[in-house]
Amino acid sequence: MNSNELLILNLEEIRRRSIKIWQGIPADMLDWKPDAEAMSCLETVRHVLESDWAYMQMLQSGGSRDSEDTPFTLRPYTDAAAEIEFAAPFRQELLQLVRSYTAKDLADKKVDRSDRGYIRTFGDFILRIGYHEAVHAGQLLDYLRTMNALRPVVWD
């Protein structure tokens, strides 16, 4: 397996497990959040999906984005399934972009996010995409536990 295949495998495995969690959120609990300053369940799902688009923009530009606006900005919240469906083309575009990089690109090209305190190679940055999503998967599993909802089995 080459670097690209490993990065794609990592991203796809994390997403597969995230979708299990997202689909396991009870419909009547999508707006639940542990406190007023936290994201709700559905806001967290959107945040992860929206991040695919944002990370892709950063890879393409080599740095942070100028605007917080995304294709999701004006879209009303609905449910997890609709969010996943809307985001699917952006996800595929991100995966195609990752597939297009050479091993040299992954090791030598950089994303400069000095405004956030770091500059990382493309390979490192792509791993961070998966890490970001995995953190939010754990967050939502904790939400489900706290609300006494069934938690999907993600350790298959």
C-alpha positions in Angstrom: 0.0 0.0 0.0 1.3 3.5 -0.8 1.0 6.7 1.2 -2.2 7.8 -0.7 -3.9 4.5 -0.2 -3.2 4.5 3.5 -4.4 8.1 3.9 -7.6 7.2 1.9 -8.1 4.1 4.0 -7.7 6.1 7.2 -10.2 8.8 6.1 -12.7 6.2 4.8 -12.6 4.0 8.0 -13.1 7.0 10.2 -16.0 8.2 8.1 -17.6 4.7 8.0 -17.6 4.7 11.8 -18.8 8.3 12.1 -21.8 7.5 9.9 -22.7 4.7 12.2 -22.6 7.1 15.1 -24.5 9.8 13.2 -27.2 7.4 12.2 -27.5 6.3 15.8 -28.5 9.7 17.1 -32.2 9.5 18.0 -34.2 11.9 15.8 -35.7 13.6 18.8 -32.2 14.3 20.2 -30.5 15.9 17.2 -30.7 19.3 18.9 -29.4 18.0 22.2 -26.2 19.5 23.7 -24.6 19.1 27.1 -24.5 22.9 27.7 -25.4 26.2 26.1 -21.9 26.7 24.7 -21.5 23.3 23.1 -22.5 22.2 19.6 -25.6 20.2 19.3 -25.5 16.7 17.8 -26.6 17.9 14.4 -24.3 20.9 14.5 -21.4 18.5 15.2 -22.3 16.3 12.3 -22.5 19.4 10.0 -19.2 20.7 11.4 -17.4 17.5 10.5 -19.0 17.4 7.0 -18.4 21.1 6.4 -14.8 20.6 7.4 -14.1 18.3 4.4 -14.9 21.3 2.2 -12.8 23.7 4.3 -9.8 21.3 4.5 -10.0 20.8 0.7 -9.8 24.6 0.2 -6.8 24.8 2.5 -5.0 22.0 0.6 -5.7 23.7 -2.7 -4.6 27.1 -1.6 -1.8 26.0 0.7 -3.1 27.9 3.6 -5.9 29.2 5.8 -9.2 30.4 4.2 -10.0 34.1 4.0 -13.7 33.6 4.7 -15.8 31.4 7.1 -18.5 31.0 4.4 -19.0 27.5 3.0 -21.6 25.8 0.8 -23.3 24.9 4.1 -23.5 28.5 5.4 -27.1 29.3 4.3 -28.4 25.7 4.3 -31.0 25.0 7.0 -30.4 22.1 9.4 -32.5 19.0 8.7 -31.2 15.6 9.8 -28.0 13.6 9.6 -29.0 11.7 6.4 -29.7 14.9 4.5 -26.4 16.4 5.8 -24.5 13.3 4.6 -26.2 13.4 1.2 -25.5 17.1 0.7 -21.8 16.7 1.7 -21.2 13.6 -0.4 -19.9 15.5 -3.5 -17.5 17.5 -1.4 -16.2 14.4 0.3 -15.6 12.7 -3.1 -13.7 15.8 -4.3 -11.5 15.8 -1.2 -10.7 12.1 -1.6 -9.9 12.6 -5.3 -7.6 15.4 -4.4 -5.8 13.2 -1.8 -5.5 10.5 -4.4 -3.9 12.9 -6.9 -0.9 13.7 -4.7 2.5 12.1 -5.2 4.6 10.9 -2.3 6.8 13.9 -2.9 3.7 16.2 -2.6 2.7 14.6 0.7 6.2 15.0 2.1 7.3 18.4 0.6 4.2 20.6 0.0 2.9 22.5 3.0 -0.3 24.0 4.3 0.7 27.3 6.1 -1.7 28.0 8.9 0.6 30.3 10.8 -2.5 32.2 11.8 -3.4 29.1 13.8 0.1 28.3 15.0 1.3 25.7 12.6 2.7 24.8 9.1 2.3 21.2 8.2 3.2 19.0 5.2 0.3 17.8 3.1 0.6 14.3 4.5 0.5 15.5 8.1 -2.4 17.8 7.3 -4.4 15.0 5.7 -3.9 12.9 8.8 -5.2 15.9 10.9 -8.4 15.8 8.8 -9.0 12.2 10.1 -8.0 13.1 13.6 -10.4 16.0 13.7 -13.3 13.8 12.6 -12.3 11.0 15.1 -12.3 13.5 18.0 -15.9 14.5 17.1 -16.9 10.9 16.8 -15.8 10.4 20.4 -17.6 13.6 21.4 -20.8 12.3 19.9 -20.4 8.9 21.6 -20.1 10.8 24.9 -23.2 12.8 24.0 -25.1 9.5 23.4 -23.8 8.1 26.7 -24.8 11.2 28.6 -28.3 11.2 27.1 -28.7 7.5 27.9 -29.1 6.6 24.3 -27.9 3.4 22.7 -24.4 3.8 21.3 -23.6 2.1 17.9 -20.8 -0.4 17.9 -17.9 1.2 16.1 -15.2 -1.3 17.2 -15.9 -3.9 14.5 
